[in-house]
Amino acid sequence: MSDKTLYVVFGNPVTPEREAEFNEWYEGTHIPDVLKLPGVLSAQRYKVSPLDGAPGAPKFSYMTVYEIEGDPNEVMASIGAGIGSGDVRMDGAPLDPANISMAFWTPVTGKIESE
């Protein structure tokens, strides 16, 4: 089983009109900044794909999955320190800070694939 942990972040642009700016900032600024930190191995972004006829819309439009190695507390401290120092740039980010959800996820099984 992998010893890597996933750091999953759900978020939205600050306004729908700033969605293109949000995506540009996330992919061109934020992810490259975070990938420079110790323990952060990779990142991949996703956009929700609503199902036809499904009740209600999801709260979040975007999800970013970071693969990390090592202690999640140390990685989170590194991210916080990076934000504090300006190495992880957040000033003026077109991100809705009141509407973010994030958590670290540790595998409980190995990857199970179809035969």
C-alpha positions in Angstrom: 0.0 0.0 0.0 1.2 3.5 -0.8 2.4 5.7 2.0 1.4 8.8 0.1 -1.4 11.0 1.4 -3.9 13.0 -0.6 -4.5 16.6 0.3 -7.9 17.5 -1.3 -9.1 21.1 -1.6 -12.5 22.1 -2.8 -13.2 25.7 -3.8 -14.9 28.2 -6.0 -13.9 31.4 -7.8 -14.8 34.6 -5.8 -17.5 35.4 -8.4 -18.7 33.5 -11.5 -17.4 36.4 -13.7 -13.8 35.7 -12.4 -13.8 32.0 -13.2 -11.2 32.3 -16.0 -9.0 34.4 -13.8 -9.4 31.9 -10.9 -8.3 29.0 -13.2 -5.4 31.0 -14.6 -4.2 31.9 -11.0 -4.7 28.4 -9.7 -2.8 26.7 -12.5 -0.2 29.4 -13.3 0.6 30.7 -9.8 -0.8 28.7 -6.9 0.0 25.1 -7.9 3.5 25.9 -9.0 4.1 27.7 -5.7 2.8 24.7 -3.6 4.7 22.2 -5.7 8.0 23.9 -4.6 7.3 23.0 -0.9 8.8 19.9 0.7 6.6 16.9 0.6 4.3 18.0 -2.1 4.8 15.6 -5.1 2.0 16.4 -7.6 -1.3 18.2 -8.2 -4.3 17.7 -10.4 -7.4 19.8 -10.7 -10.9 18.7 -11.4 -14.2 20.5 -12.3 -17.5 19.1 -11.2 -19.5 17.3 -13.8 -23.2 17.6 -12.8 -25.4 14.7 -13.8 -28.6 15.4 -15.8 -31.6 15.3 -13.5 -29.6 15.0 -10.3 -31.2 17.0 -7.4 -29.3 20.1 -6.3 -26.0 21.5 -7.4 -22.8 20.6 -5.6 -21.4 23.3 -3.2 -18.0 23.4 -4.9 -17.2 23.7 -8.6 -13.5 22.8 -8.4 -11.4 20.2 -6.6 -7.6 20.1 -6.4 -5.8 16.9 -5.4 -2.3 17.1 -4.2 -0.2 14.0 -3.6 2.0 14.4 -0.6 4.7 12.4 1.1 5.5 12.6 4.8 3.6 14.0 7.8 0.5 15.9 6.8 1.0 18.2 9.8 4.4 19.2 8.5 3.2 19.7 5.0 0.3 21.9 6.2 2.8 23.9 8.4 5.0 24.3 5.3 2.0 25.6 3.3 1.1 28.0 6.1 4.7 29.2 6.3 4.8 29.7 2.5 1.6 31.8 2.6 3.1 33.8 5.5 6.4 34.5 3.7 4.7 35.1 0.4 6.3 32.1 -1.3 2.8 30.7 -1.8 1.0 33.7 -3.2 -2.5 34.3 -2.0 -2.8 38.1 -2.1 -5.5 39.1 -4.5 -6.4 35.5 -5.3 -9.7 35.2 -7.2 -10.7 32.5 -4.7 -13.6 32.7 -2.3 -11.9 32.2 1.0 -15.1 31.7 2.9 -16.0 28.8 0.7 -13.1 26.4 0.9 -13.0 22.8 2.3 -9.8 20.9 2.6 -8.6 17.7 4.3 -5.8 15.1 4.2 -6.8 11.6 3.1 -4.7 8.5 4.0 -5.3 5.3 2.1 -6.9 2.4 4.0 -6.4 -0.1 1.2 -4.2 -0.5 -1.8 -5.5 0.5 -5.1 -8.1 -1.9 -6.3 -8.5 -2.2 -10.1 -10.9 -4.0 -12.4 -9.8 -7.3 -13.9 
